[in-house]
């Protein structure tokens, strides 16, 4: 495979076998300068000027540390085409903003995601994981690990944090699948012309759900995150109902989908690497921190984020012009041979492990990283103690350029 044999903007590229994707990005990392790609044609946004693919660890760190140059707010960070105005109402969360507005929103919501706050949820996470494994053992082998195990823990924790009742879990789950469904016909229906309508409908329904709850919590507050956010007043600043709705969409999509996929990939890695399973079983608690970081590195649940240049900038000998787009491929950076020796090897003792699975350093580093680490740790601790020989079958992968997802995976034990 040569560089000319593939196009990162081609939908079919993201349905290729994982080995071909690995080879393609290895070739990109071997180039003297960044490759440039035309943007794909989509029905709901004008075609943009194209983008440079940043695939090396050093480039992604530098871009992340300079948000005033590599901005997120001009057209959005979660999509390569500029986000149409009608999408911003639902998906214009702080991940798609720059300072000072980004800093204002993050200041308001970040208090709920400090290590101290996450520790308060520890008992809830442990109880939820134990109940999920109880149900797994009751169902027996042959069930779908993704829907029965990996998806349930982060979905329950996020919904419980926000005060979303259990009857709405499936409603939230289905709509988050649509939002991050990529080109996958299981979630988008297969008609690319209808993707925009499906995305907007899913966003509108999730936003309405939390805004209805917030209106009630404004008058009848409880101890949940929705009550805290709707009544938060930091130096006279409050979230608007639109900001609250967009943040909820970010929270359920990012907090649910990414942790779900990390857990799913983690079981697949343990199945493919029995020596690492045996090593982890020797000291489940002691080796958990390293194992979790290695799972997040290799899984890289979010493939990329996009930035746009606010001015001309030279980086690693290449000049990037103002107004051009760059795409930060975290998945590739986490396989950079210059940083990670034998990068495709799953090694739970890897140290150091400076992965960018939660994003690069800077103001957009994942707000929920502490919570994600805790959920992955607790879920695998419960599995390894009670179902130590559990294995995953062949993963049914999500057809998406944005999310490195596993939709379904049969488990056996």
N, C-alpha and C positions, 0 to 999 in steps of 0.2 A: 504494500500500500504506500503510495507516495502522497505528498501533500495535495496534489491536484486530484487525487482520487476521491476526495470527500469534501463536503460543504457543511459546516456547522449550522447553517440556516436551512438545510434540507430536513424536512420533517422525518424522512425515511432514515436519516443518519441515526436518529435517536431510538430507532427500533432495531438497529443492528446488534449482533451479539456483543456482549460486554468485552470480549477479547479484542474485537475490532475497534471499539471505542478507546480501549487502553492504548492500542497501537497508534491510533490517530493522534491522540493527545501527546504521546511520547514523541512523535515526529514534530508536532508543533513546538514542544519544549526544546527540541534540538536545533531549531532555526536560530539564525543570528538576530533576527528582529521579529516583532509580532506579525502574525498573519492578519490580513484584512478580508472581511467577508461582506457581501451584499446582504441586505435584510430581506427576509422572506415577504412574500405578498400575503397580506391578510385583509379580510373584507371590512374590518371595522376601524382601520387606522391607515393613514397615508404611509407609503413606503418611505423610510428614512434614508439617510446618506450612507448607511453601512457602519461597521464597527471593527475595531481592533480586538482580537482575542488575547487577553492577558492570561497566560497559562503558567507562568513561573511564580514560585513562592515569593521571591524578592519583589517582583513587580506588584503583586497584590498587596503586600505589606505596605509598600510605598504609597500606592494609590489610596489605601484605607486610612493612612495616617495624614493625608492631605485632603480632607473633605471640602475645603474651600476651593480647591482646584478641580477635584474629581467629585462633582456634585450629584446628589440624588434627586433633587427637587425639580429639575428641569426635564419633565417628561416621565419621571418615575424611575425607580431602581429595580422593580420586580419584573420588568418587561423590556424587551429590546426595542420594539416600536414605542414612540411616545404615547403615553396614556391619553386616550380621548377624554374630553371634559366630562362626559356623562359617567365615566368609570370612576373619576376622582371622588365622587360623592360616597362611594362604597369602599374603594380600595386606596384612597388617598391618605393612608395612615402615616404615622411618623417615619416609617421605613422609607417612604417616598418623599421625605422632606429634608430641608437643610436648616441649619441654625439661622436665625434665632427661634423660629417656630418649632423646629425639631427639639431643641433644648427645652423649650417651655413644656411641650407635651411629655417628653421623657421625664422631666422633673416631677410632673404630677403623678405619673403612673409608676415610676421606678420604685417608690416606697413599698409597693406590694411584692417586689421581687428581690429584696435584699436577702443575704444568707440567713439573717435572723428571722425574717418573715417566712422563708421557705422551711425553716426548722419547725415552725408552728404547724406546718402541714405534714410533717414527717409521719406521725401516727396514722393520718388519713391515707397517705400513700402506701404504708405498710399493710394496713387493713384491706385496702382495695386490691393490692397485689395478691394477698393471701386468698381473698375471695375469688379472684380470677383463676388462680391455680386450683382451688376447690372445684370450680365449675369445669375446668379442663380435665381433671381426673374423673369427674362424674361423667363427662361426655365420652372419654376414652380416645384412643389414637384415631387418626384419620380426619380430624376436624381441621378447619382453616386457622392456622396459627395467627394470621394477620388480623382477621375479624374477631376471633375468639379470645386472643391474648394481647397481641401488640397494640391494637387500636383501642382497646377498652380502658387501659390505665390512664394514658394522657387525656383521653376524652372525658373520663369521669372526673379527674382532678381539675381540669380547666373549667368544666361546667359547674362543679361544686364550688370552686373559688368564686365564680361569677354569680352563683345563686341560681343557675339554670336547673329546673327540676328534672328528675330522671326520665320523666315521660317525653322530654324533648331531646334526649341524647341522640337518638337515631336521626331526628330532624337536623340537628347540627352536623352530625357525621356525614349525612348524605350531601348536604350543601357545601361542606368543606371539600368533599371529593370532587364536586363539579368545579369549584374555583381553582383547584390545583390539578384538574384532570388532564391538562395538556391537550394532546391530540388524541387521547385514548377514547375510542368509541364506547367503551363501557360506561363512561361518565359524561361524555359530550354528545352521545347519540350518533357519532360518525359523520354528521353533516357539518362541515367546517363553516359554512355560511351562517349556522345557527349558534355558533360558539358564543358570540357576543351577547345574544339574547339570553342564553342559559347562564352566562356569568353574571349579567346584570340582575337577573331574576334571583339567583342564589344570594348575591350580595344584598339585594333589597330585603329578602326574607330574613336573613340573619340580622341585618340592622334593625328591622322592625321588631324582631324578637327581643333584642336587648334594650331597645328604646322603650318598649312597653314595660319591661321589667324595671328600667331605670325610673320611669315616671312613677311607678308604684313605690320604689325604694326612696324616692325623694320625700315622700310623705310618710313612709313606714320603713325607716332604715333598719337593717339587721347588721350582722357582722361580716357580710360577704363583700367581695371586691367591688361589685356594682354599687353598693351603698357607699363605700369609701370614695369611689371615683365620682359619682354623681353629686356627692356632698363635699368633695375636696375643695379647699380654698387655700391655695398657697400664695402668699403675698398678693392676695386679691385676684388670683387667676383660677378659673374654673374651666372644666371641659364643657364644650357645647354638646348638644345631643348628637350632632353629626360626627364630632370628633370621638365621642364615646362609641358610636356605632362602628366607625372605621377601626378603632382600636380593638373592639371585640372581634371583628372579622380577622384582624391580624393575629390576635391572641389564639382564637380557636383553630385557625388555619396553620399558623406557625407552630403553636404549642402542641397541636394534635398531630398533624401530618408528619412533622419532622421527627418527633420522638417515636412515633409509631414505626416509621421506616428505619430508624436506628436500631430499635429492638428487633425488627424483622431481619435486617441485615446481620445483626449480631448472632441470631440463631443459625443463619446460613453459614456464617464464618466459623462458628464452633462445629458445625456439622462437617465442613470441608477441612477442618484442622483439628482432628481429635487430640493431637499432642497439646494444643493450647487449652482445650477443654480440661484435659487431665491436669495440666499445670494450674489452672484456675481452681479446680476442685480440691487441690492440695491445701489451698488457703483462700477460701471464698471471699472473706472480708478483706484480707490483706492485699490481694491482687485485684480487687474490684476497681480501684481508681485508675490503674494503668490499663485494665481491660476496657473500661468505659471509654477512655480517651482514644484507644486504638480502634474501637468500634466506630466512634464518631469520625475519626480520620478516614478510614476506609469506606465507610458508608457515605460520608459527605451528602447528607440528605438534600441539601440545597445546592444544586449544581453551580449556580452563578448569581451575581447581582450586576446591575448595569450602572455606569456612571457617565457623565458628560463633562467635557473639559470647559472650564470657565475662562481659560486663557491658554496661550501656547505654553507648553511645558516639556522639558527634556528629561527622559528617564531611561537609564541604562543605555545611553547612546542613541536613543531614538526620539525624534521630535514629534510630539502630539499637538495638533493644531486646535485652537479654540473652536468649540462647537461640535467636535467629533465625539463619537461614543466609544467607550471601551467597555468590554464585558469581563468581569472578574470571575474566572472559572476556578472556584474553590476546589472543586473535585480534582482538577488537574494539579493545582498547587499542592494538594495533599499527597500527590504521587511524584513530586519533584525529586529526582534522583540526587540533586545536589544538597538536599536537606534531609531526606529520609533514605538511609541505606536499605537496599533491597525493598523498595517501596511497596511492592505488591504482596509482600509477605505479611501475614497477620501475626503480630507479635505482641502479646499482652504485657510484656516486660519492656517494651520499647521506651527508651529514655535517653535523651529528651524527646519529646513528642510535640513540637510547636505547630500543630495543625491549625487550619483555619476553618474547621467544620462548623464553628459558631460565628463565622465571619472574621474579617481582619481586625486589627487593633484600631481603635478610634471610636467616634461617637455612635456608630451603628453596630458595634459588637452586640451580639444577641442578648437581649434583656432577660430572657428566660433560661440562660445557660445553666444557672445553679439548679433550677427546677428540673430541667431536662436530665442533667447528670444524676440527680437524686432518683428520678423515676426509672432510668435505665439501670442504675445500681440495684434498687430494691426489686425490680422485676426479675433480674437475673439471679439475685441472691435467693429469691423464692423458688425459682425454677431449678437452680442447681442443687438446692438442698432437698427438694421434694420430688423432682423429676430429673435426676442428674443425667439420664441417658436420652433425653428428648433430642430429636433431630428434625430438621426441616427438609422437605422435598424440593423439587425443582421450583424456583421462584417464578411466578407470573409477574413480569415487570411492567411498570407503568410506562406508557408511551408518552414521554414528556421530556422537553429539553431543560425544564426548570427544576423539577424534582426527581431525584434518583430514588424512585419509589418501587416498592413491592406490593402489588395489589392482593395477591393470594399466595399461600404456601401451605401445603398439607404438612401436618406434623405427625411423627410417630414416636412412640416411647413404650 
